[in-house]
Amino acid sequence: MRMDGSLAEGVDPGRSGGGGSEYAAAWQRVKRRLRAELGEDVFASWFARLELQEVAGGVARLTVPTRFLKSWIESHYLDRVLANFRSEADGIESIEVGVRGPMAQPRAPVAIAKPAASLRPPAASSLVAEAHEPERAGRGEAAGDLSGAPLDARLTFESFVVGRSNALAHAAAERVAGHEGSTPLYNPLYFHAGVGLGKTHLLHAIGHAAKGHGRRVIYLTADRFMYGFVNALKTQNALAFKERLRAIDVLILDDVQFIQGRSIQAEFGHTLNALIDAGRQVVAAADRPPTELESLDERVRSRLAGGLVVEIGTLDEALRATILHSRLEAVRATHPAFEVSPAVAEYVAKAITANGRDLEGAVNRLLAHATLTGAPVTLETAETAIRDLVKNREPKRVKIEDIQKLVASRYNVSRSDILSERRTAAVVKPRQIAMYLSKVLTLRSLPEIGRRFGGRDHTTVLHAVRKIEKAIGEDAALSDEVELLKRMLQD
């Protein structure tokens, strides 16, 4: 079944030990738990396209659309998915993750993925080894092809709803898209925001408008850029790939945070430099500012931060109401009988606070209720329809830098002491506590945490985490102190 609760095309309940509907329901509970445990951003990035194909012989077979997603989920989250599935359904012994595609057979071979111990992201070498897989053919893309991903015709400036939280980003996007001078205004233009706040909409809108001015535009997602480069290497077309990429007028790159692999990052950095130095426009987007993209090379981060960096904020109630109204009007164009009272619309706009995608999902659910039951949409039915979209306030995103500063202050040392090589007891203890808090309060990997603590090895971080965990269990005063630090960081 799909992450929205509908059955995936590949699910075969008859081959699921007679309990297909039970496993489908269990999978829906699993995805709800993942969303709650990992947060909306991580869930949408890695699990929105993860589907249950079948359960047979104790093996839950899941599928994703790309090799990159498969590799990342196996490396980072397979233990968590397996544990959650086991807690929600009996008889689940292991998980297999495969890559689906339009040409795939219902029972296409998939790679067996037992819970992985490694936390390393897929390296460039592993991507090269996988470049021959048929997944790319499913997207109609030849090796080294640089046609780019298609622009969504619906995502234009005209359909973008402007409010206080996105006004600056919208204005910058329009200026860049319509600029006809020889020197770009802001280069690169970099948007960052959480899921569903409009950054991808603005990227597509820039692409449409720039093409309308006769400029050569390529829109790429991070995984499309990576696979294009990897396939070019495999087919020995790397030079042609680079030349075509650097011959465009506007490069639009989405989900920059997912770019992985040393050689791919190096090529990305060279491409950025070549385009910017040649006066070509670069527009990029990610889920965080360039300075927080720890997995990217420092020179790439610096180049991305050297242009105009704009954050798209969360949607206030007025903007949510406007977005909801526009979605309802669009639906009424094809379903004239669909009516939502002002009271219901006001409730939905107040209840759903996360992002615009959830607002659109709410409209779709209300429409489904109205068309399937023939009954009017009431407050009661609206509450039932959008229940799982209504979330409590999302927890504050804790930064490693904030952890280091707070711990240093509490223990009367400087942040530079924590990052230094000093090994006195007065410095080692707060350093280990800061590493422990970084592990439990952020989604950063051990190697990333080590790099943020003066370039230390991940084994040093692991040792610190285990030592503080043991000490907390034995020392009530230290346990209380660490809990206080957690509350201070999360408030």
Protein Blocks (a to p, Z undefined) as FASTA:
>chain_A
ZZkopacfklcfklngopmmmmmmmmmmmmmmmmmmnojklmmmmmmmgccfbdcehiac
dddfbfklmmmmmmmmmmmmmmmmmmmpghiabdcdddddfklcfklccddddddfbfcd
cdfklmmmmmmpmklmmnopaehianbpaddfklcfklpccdfklmmmmmmmmmmmmpcb
fbdfbdcddddddehilpmmmmmmmmmmmmmnopacddddfklmmmmmmmmmmnopmmmm
mmmmmmpmbdcdehkllpgcjklmmmmmmmmmmmmmnopacddddfbdfklmmmbcfklm
mmmmmmccdddddddfklmmmmmmmmmmmmmmmmmmlccdfklmmmmmmmpmmbmmlmmm
mmmmmmmmmmmnopacdfklmmmmmmmmpccdddddddfklmmmmmmmmnopafklmmmm
bfcfklmmmmmmmmmmmmmmmcbdfklmmmmnooiafklmmmmmmmmmmmmmmmmklmmm
mmmmmmmmmZZ
